[in-house]
Amino acid sequence: MSKTSLRDEVCNQLLEKIKKRELIKGEKLPSESELGTMFGVSRTSIRAALQNLQGRGVIDTIQGVGSFVNIDVEESSTKSKEKKKASDISSREFQEFFEFRQAIEFRAIDFFVKRADTIDQKRLKAALDGIKLAGKHGDLVQFSRMDYAFHMAIIKGAKNNFLVEAMLDRKEFFRHYLAEIARVSDKPVSDLAEEHEELYTCLIEKKAKEAKGFLFADNMFYRLAYFNMWVKEVSG
């Protein structure tokens, strides 16, 4: 069984305990070691599960203290429905904006690997560090802010004012678009952060083709997530 499957299994079992009120709001969870023994998995899988639940708002983790249940049965049900709610960005808008991003950001990647200087690379690294920190704490709101900063750092590093201005003209929609694809993806924030680290490595190593291929495949995943959300809403 993969690490992801183990993580999901632990998440489901903890959610079931909350549903049955074996764990109630405000109650401290057992330690990672104790949970590992309880579920028969490694601390790595436990840690991944806790990060997932924290990102979904089910638990709250305080560094050096522990993790606490942050939701009761009714709230869990409500949040689950909110999580599955389809985006207010239509499938057509998603497709059209992705094509716009291809015209702007994909071309910017070509220029970034040729023109980006130390300052541009530091700006990109600072955004990545913010993304990784958000991933560590399961903070989807902060992740979305730093996600925007990351992609704008790529475009600014292309050193073409027309590309920058074209994207800034769509600033609010771009921010909302990034926030929505993160929300409906159903991935832990830590996984989203790892994806950005992979993209960052491609850019710093001047692998423009790989960077664009990665970004394209990633967006195709999110487009499918949008379609699935739409199907669930219509069939429901």
N, C-alpha and C positions, 0 to 999 in steps of 0.2 A: 504493500500500500504506500502511495506517495506521501511526502511530507504535507502537501496541500490537503490530501484526503484525511490525513490524521488530524490536521488543524480543524477542518470542517466537522469532523466527527466529535471532537472535543467541544467545539462551539455548540453543536446541536444538543449534546448531552447537558451542557451547562444551561442552555436555554430551556431545556425540558425540566430541569430542576427548578428554574425560576417559575415556569408555567405551573408546576405542581406545588409551588410555594415552599419547596424544600430550601430554597434560598430566597430571602426577601430583601426588599429595598433597604439599603444601608448596612446590610450584613457584609462582613469581611470574608473574602474568599480564602480558602486554604492556600498555603504557600505554593510556589511553582513545583517544588519538590514533592509536596504532599499530593498535588493534583496529578503529577506524573505517575505517582504510585497508584493513585485512585483509578486512573484511566489506562494505566499500563503503557504509557508513551513517554518519549524523551522530553526533557525540559525545553528543548528547541521547539517541539510541536506545541507544548503548553504555552510558551511565550508567544508564538505566532497566533494561537487561538485568542489569547488575551488581548493582543494588539488588534485583532480583527473585531472583537467585541467592544473594545474601547472606541475604535473608529466608528462603530455603529451606535455609540452612546449607551450601550447596555451596561457597561461597567465604567468605573472611574478609578484610575490608577494614580496613586500618590507615591512619588519616588521615595524609597527608603521606608515606606509604611506598609504598602500593600494595595490590593485591588478590592473595590467595594461594589456591590450591586447598586446600579444607578437607576433601576427601573422596576416597576411592578408588572403584574400580569396584564392589566389593562393598557398601561403605557407601552408594553412590549408589542401588543397587538396593533396599537395605533401606529407606532413607529415602523412596524413591518409593512403596514399598508402604505405609509408615506414613502418608504424606501422603494416600493414597487410602483409607485405612481409614475405614469408616463411623463416625459419631459414636455414643457410648453414650447420647445423648439420642434417644429414639424420635421418629418423625415426629409421633405423637399428642402427646407431651409438648411438642414444639416448637410445634405449633399452639396447644395450650392455654396455653402460657406467653406466646406472642405475643398471644393474646386478653387475657390478664391485663395485659400491657404496654399494650395499647390502652386498657384501662380505667384504668390508673394513669398511665403516662407521657404518653399522648396528651392526657389531661385536664390533666396537669401543664404541658404545653406551652401550653395556653390560658391558664393562670394565670401562667406564667412571663413571657409577653410583656406581661402587665398589671401584675404585682406585683414582678418582679425588680428589686432595687436595684443600686447600684454594686458592692457586695460580692459579690452573686450572679453578676453578670456577670464579675467578676474571677476568681471560682472556676471559672466555665465556661471562661474564657480560659486559665487556668493548666492545666486538664485538656487543652485543645486543644493548648497548647504542648508538653505531655508526649507527646501522641499524635503530633504532627509530628516531634518528636525521635526517637521510636521508629520512625516511618516513614523518617526519614533514615538510620537505622542498620539498618533491616530487623529490628528487635527485636520479634518477635511477642509474647513474654512481657510486656515492658514496655508494649506497645500494649494488651494485654488489661487490664492494671491501670489504665491511664489511660482506657481506654474505659469501664470501670465508673465511674470518678470523673466522667467527662464526663456520663454519663446520670444519675447520682445528683445532679449539680449542677443539672440541669434540674428534677428532682423537688424538691430542696430549695428551689430558686428559686421554686417554686409557692407556698411559704409555707403549706402545709397539712400539719400533723403527721400526720394520718391517712394521707395518701398516702405520706409518707416512711416511716412505720412499716410500712405494708402491704408496701412493697418491701423494707425491711430484714428483714422476716420471711422473705423469700425470698432473702436476701443471697447465700448460698453457691450456690444454683442459678442466680441471676442472673449471678454471676461466671463460673460454668462455662458457662452458655449463651452469653455473649458471647465467651468464649475459643474455644468450639467453632465458632460461626458464622464467626469469623475464620479458624480453622484449615481448615475444609472449603471455604471460599469459593474457595480457589486464587488469590486476588488478591494482588499484592504489597502489603506493609505500607504502602508509600508511597501506593498507590491508596486504601487504606482510610482513611489520614490525610486525603487530599483530600476524601473523602466527608464526613468529620466537619467539615471546614472549611466545606463548603457548608451543612451543617445549622446550624452555628454562625452563619453569616451570616444565615440565615432567622430565627433566634431573636433576634439582636441588632437586626435590622431590623423586628422585631415582625410577622413574616409567619407566623402560627400555621398557617394552612391549608397553605401551601407546606411548612412544616417537617414537618407530619404526613403530607402526601402523599409527601414524600421518604423519610421513615422507613418508611412503609407499603410503598412500592415496593422499598426496600432489603431489607426483611425478606422480601418475596415472592421476591426473587432468592435469598436464603439458604435459603428453604424449598425452592425448586427444586433448589438444590445438595444439600440433604439427601436429597431424593427420588432424585436421580441417584446419590448415594453408595450408597443402599440398593439400587437396581437393580443397580449394579455388583457389590455384595457378593453378592446373591442369584444373579445370573447367572454369577458367577465360581465 
